[in-house]
Amino acid sequence: MKSIPFNRAGPVGKELTYARQAVESGRIAGDGPFGRQCEQLLQRALGVPRVLLTPSCTHALELSALLLDTHPGDEVIVPSFTFVSTVNAFVLRGARPVFIDVRPDTLNMDESLLEGLITPRTRAIVPVHYAGVGCEMDVICRTAAAHDVPVVEDNAQGLLGKYKGRYLGTFGALATQSFHETKNITCGEGGALIINNEEFVERVEIIREKGTNRSQFFRGQVDKYTWRDVGSSYLLSDILAAVLLAQLEQRDGIQAARKRVWEQYASDLREWADANGVTLPQVPPHCEQTYHLFYLLLPSLEERSRFIETLKDAGIQAVFHYQPLHLSPMGRKWGYAEGDLPVTERVCDCLVRLPLHGRLDAAAQGRVCEAIEQSSL
C-alpha cells in the first residue's frame, strides 16, 4: 500500500518555465528580476510599503533583530511554543528570551499575560500566528504601543491569513514570512521581510547587502558603494525567486486546495474527536486562517505516541510539532523549569499534525480518517 506523506511540495504553475528562464538569462544572483516581481506582487497584495525576499524566514528574523538594534541585556517576549529561529535571531544579538505561555484555544501567544512581562529592557514583542490563525493583535499592539515596544510578527505560517479583515503581517513594525518546503507557498528554502514602518526601508537595504549601499549604487543614486553599517548576505537567489513567483501566481488555487483538505478533516473527525476527548483546531470567527496545518490535541503524551505509531503502521506519516523552548537546554540556562508555562507544556506533549497538502486526494484522505477512527486511544 502506498504511503501517505505528511507534506508533499510540487509545481502548481510555471515553476520549471520560470526557473529555466532565470538560468538562461545569466542573472541568477539575488535581487534579480524574478525577485523584484515577487516583492512587488506581495507589496500590492498586502498593501505594505516594502517587501524584501530573504534566503529563509530565519534570515528575515535576523534582519529584524539587526534593524531594532538588539543588544546584550535586551529582552524579547516570545512564545515558548514556536520554532527555535523565532528566538535565536534575537539571542544571536545578545538578547534574553522572555517566554510567554499560549492560549489553550488557538495556541497563540496569551495576550492577557503580556503586560506583566514587559520591563524597561523589552526590545520587542514577537507574536507567532500558529497554524496561520491570527494572534489577538488588537490587544498585543495596544499593549506594545503603551510601552513604546515594537512588534515583530512571525508570520511564517500565516501568509494571506487575516485578523478582523486585515492581513497578518501588516500589524507590526516588521513581519517575517517563510517559503520553506513545508509552507503553503514555497520555493524550497526562502523567506521575506515585510516592512510596515517606512523608517526602516533605507537601512534594511544596506544591512541585507553586507552593510553596503550597493542597492543605491545599482539604482544610480550614488557613484560608488561602500561599507555603511553592520550587515550580512540576505538575498534570495533569482532561481528560487522564479519558482516562488510561479507559486505566488497560483496562490488562490493553492489555498483552495488546502481549504478542501482542512475542512474535510474537520467534518469527518468531529464525532470521533468528541467521543475520544480529542480537541480539533479552533479558529475564532474574526480570523481567516490559511489552512496551513490540521492538528489534533490528544489526551496525553502516551496516547499521542501510540497514535503516531498506529498511523505509521498504516503507512501514514503523522508528526508532532514543537518541543517547549523554555525546557530545552538553552531555555533552562535562563532559569526556566517544568510547570512555568503549563499550557505550552501540555500542548507540546499532546499535539499531532495530520498530512495536509494540495496533492492529498480524497481517497488518500479517506484512508487517513479511516485509520484514525479505527485507532484506540
N, C-alpha and C positions, 0 to 999 in steps of 0.2 A: 504493500500500500504506500502510495506517495506521501512523503512527509509534508507537513504544513508549517512553513517557517513563520517566525514572529513578524518579520519585516522582509519586504522584497522591493527593492528600488528598480526602476527601469524607465526607458524612454516613453514619453507620452505625446511627443510632438516632433520638433525639428532638431532634437539634440545632436544627432550624428551629422546632420547637414551643417549646422552652425559650427560645430567643433571642427569639421573639415575646412570650412571657410576661414576659421581663425588660423588654423595651421598653414593653410595655403597663402594667407595674407602676409605671412612672415612677421606678424605683430602679435606675439603671444605672451608678452610680459604683462604685468599689472597695469591698471589704469588705461586699458585699451578700449577700442570702440564697442565691443560687446559689454564690457564692464560699465561703460558710461550709459549704454542703453538700459541696462538693468537698474542702475541708480536712478535714472530719470523716470523709468516706469514706476519704481517704488515711491519716489517723491510725489508723483502725480496721484498714484493710487491712495497713498496715506495722507496726502496733503501736508507734508512736512518740509521744512526748509532745505534739509540736506540728508542724503544717504550716501554712505561710503562702504563699498564692499571690502571685506577683510578675509584672510585665509580661513577663519573659523569664528564662531561666537566667542570662544576663549580669547582670541585676539581682540575682538571688539570690547570685551570686558576689560582687558588690559589697557586698551586705549582710553576707556572711561576713567580708570584709576589714574592714569597719567594726566588726563585733562583736568581732573579735580585736584591735582597737586597733592595726592595722598602721600603722607609722610609717616615715619615711625612715630608711634604714640597715638595716631588717629584710630578711631573706632568705626566699624561699618556694621550696621544692623542687617542681618541676612538670615533667611530660614536655614535651619539645620537640614531640612528636607529639600535638598537640591543637589545638583551635580557639583563636584568639587571646584570646577572652574569659576563658579559664581563668587566664591570666597577667595580662591587662590589669586585671582587678579589683584585683589587689594592687599593680601598678605605679602605678595611679592614686593609691594611698595612699603612694607613695614607696618601695615595696619593690623589692629587686633579685631578678630571677628566677635561680634556680639550676637549670639544665636537667639532667634525668636521662634516660638512654637507656632504650629499651624492650626487652622480651623479644622474641626472634625468633619465638616461638610464638603468644602471644596478642596481641602488640603493646601490651601494658600496661606500665606502669612496672616497670623491672627492680629488684625489691626487694633484690637482692643488692648493689646499688650505693648503697643509701640511707645506710647507716651512715657511709660515707666522705664524704658531702656535708653532714652535719649539723654546724653550728657554733653557738656561743653566740648568733648573730644569727638563727638559724632561727625564723621566726614560725609557719610552717605547712607541712605536707606535703599536697600536693593530688594524690591518685591519680585517674586518669581511667579509667573502666570502658569501654574501647573496644569498640564493637560490642555492648555490653550483656553482655560477658563479664567476670566479676569479676576484679579485681586480686588478688594474693596478700595478702589483708587480715590474715591471722594474723601474718605477718612484719612487714608495714607498721605495724600497730597496736602490736605488741610493741616494735619499734624506736622508734616515736614516744613511747610511754609511758616507755621507758627514759631519754629525754631531755626529758620533760615538754613535748612539742611537740604541739599539736592537729592532728588530721587533718580535712581538709575534702574530702569525696568529690564529685568532679564526675561526677554520675550522669545526665548529660543523655541518654545512650543506654540507660540500664540500669533504667528503672522496671519493677519486678516480676521482675527477674532475681535470682538467688540465688548466694551463695558458701557452700558447705558447709551448705546448708539455711537460711541466714539471708538476708533481703532485702538487696540492695545499697542503699546509702543509709542503713543503720542502724548502721554501724560507727564512723564519725567523729563528732566532736562536732557537726559540721554536714554537711549534704549538699545538693546542688542538683539540680533536675530541669528538663527542658526540655519544653515542649509546642509547639514550633515546628512549622511545616507539614511538615517532613521527618521528624518523630518518629512513633513508633508511635501514640501518643495525642496528639491535637493540638487546639488551638483557633486555629491560625494563628500567633499570637505569644503566648507565655505561659511561665511557669516557676513554680517553687516552691522554698522553702527548708525543708528538714527539720531540725528542732532535736532532737537526741538528748540534749543536755545542758540540763537544765531551768534552769540558772542564766542562760541566755541569753534565756528567754522574755519576761520583763518588758521588758528593754532593746530587744529586736528590735521589739516593738510600738511603741516610741517612735521608733526610727530610721526605720521604714518609714512613719510618719505625720509626716514632715517634721521629726522631732526633738521632737514634742509628745506629751503623754499624752492625745491625743484619744480613743484607744480606751477608756481608763479612763473618760473623761467620758461616752461613749455607753453604757457599761455601768452608769452611775450610781455609780461608785466615787469620783468627785471632782465638785465642783460647778462647776468650770470647768477648761479645759485651757490649758496654757502651754508655752513652749519649754523643753525639759529637756535636750536632748542634740543632737549633730550628727545630721543625717538628710536624707532626700530623699523623693520620692514613689515608693513601691514597691508600689502597689496595682494589682491586675488589674481592669479593668472587668467589671461583672457580666454584660454581654452576652457577653464572651468566656468568662467562668466558666460561663455557661449552656451554651454549646457544649461546653466541657470536661466538664461533668457528664454530658452525654449520651454522650460518648466513654468516660468512666470506667465508666459503667454497662455498656458493651459491651466491657470490657477483655478478657474471656476470649475472645470471638469474634474480636477484633482480633488477639490473639496467636496464636490457632489458624490464622487465615488466613495470617499471615506465616510461621508454622512450616511450613505446607504448601509454600509457595514456596521457603523456605530449604532444606528437606530434599530437594526435587526437584532443585534446583541441585546439591546435594552428591552426589546419586545419579547424575544424568545426566552430570556433568562430571568425575567421578573418573578415568575411564580416559583421557580427553583430557588432563587436567592431568598425570597421571603420565607420559604419553608426550611431553609438551612442556616438562617442567621447570617446571611452574606449581604454586604452593602454594595450597591451599584453606584456608579458615578452620579454626583448631584450637580446640576447646573442651575444656578439661580435664574429666574425669569428675566432679569435685567442684563444677563450675559449672553452673548452669541459666541459659542465655542468654535474651535477649529477642527473638532473630531480627530484630534491628534492621537489619542490612545483611549482604550477601553480597559478599565481595571475592575477588579473585584477586591473587596476587603473581607478576608476570611476571618473566622472567629479566633484563630490562634496561629502561632508560628508553626506548630506541629502539623496542624491541618493544612496550612499553606504548603509545607514541604511535601506532604503526601499528595496533595492536589497536583502540584507541578510534576511529580513522578508519574502519577496516573495518566496525565495528558501526554507525557513523554513516551510512555509505553504504547499510547495510541498513535504515535507519530506526529504529535502536535507540540510545537515549541511555545510554551508559556513561560514568562520570566518575571522575577521580582524586580524591584527598582532600587532606589537609593538606600544606602545604609546611613544611619544618623551621623552627620559630620561631627556633632558635639561629642560623640562617643568613640570617634576614631582616635588613633594615637596622636594625631595633631590636635584634635579638639580637646583631648584630655590635658594637653600641655597648657591650655588656658584655664584649667580648673574645672571643667565640666565633668559631671558624673551621671550615672544612671538615675532616672527619676526627675532630672532637671526639666526635660521637655516631654511630658508624658504622652501627648497626642502624637508627636513625631515618632516616639519610640514604638508605640502601638502600631501606627500605620506602616512603619518600615518592616515590622515583623509580619504583617498580615496581608500586604498588598501583592497582587499578582496581575500582570498585564497579559491580555489575550492577543493573538495575532490580529493585526489590523493594517491593511494596506489596500491600495486601489485595485490590485490584481487578485484579491481574495474573492473568488466567485461564490455563488450561492451554495453550490454543492460542498465546497470545502468548508464554508462557514457552518453549514448544516452538520458536518462531521464534528466540528469543534463543539457546537451546542449539544449535540447528542452525547459526546464523551463527557461533557460537564454534567449533564443531567443524570448520567449513569454512574457518576463518581460518588463515593461515600465519604462524607466528611467525618 
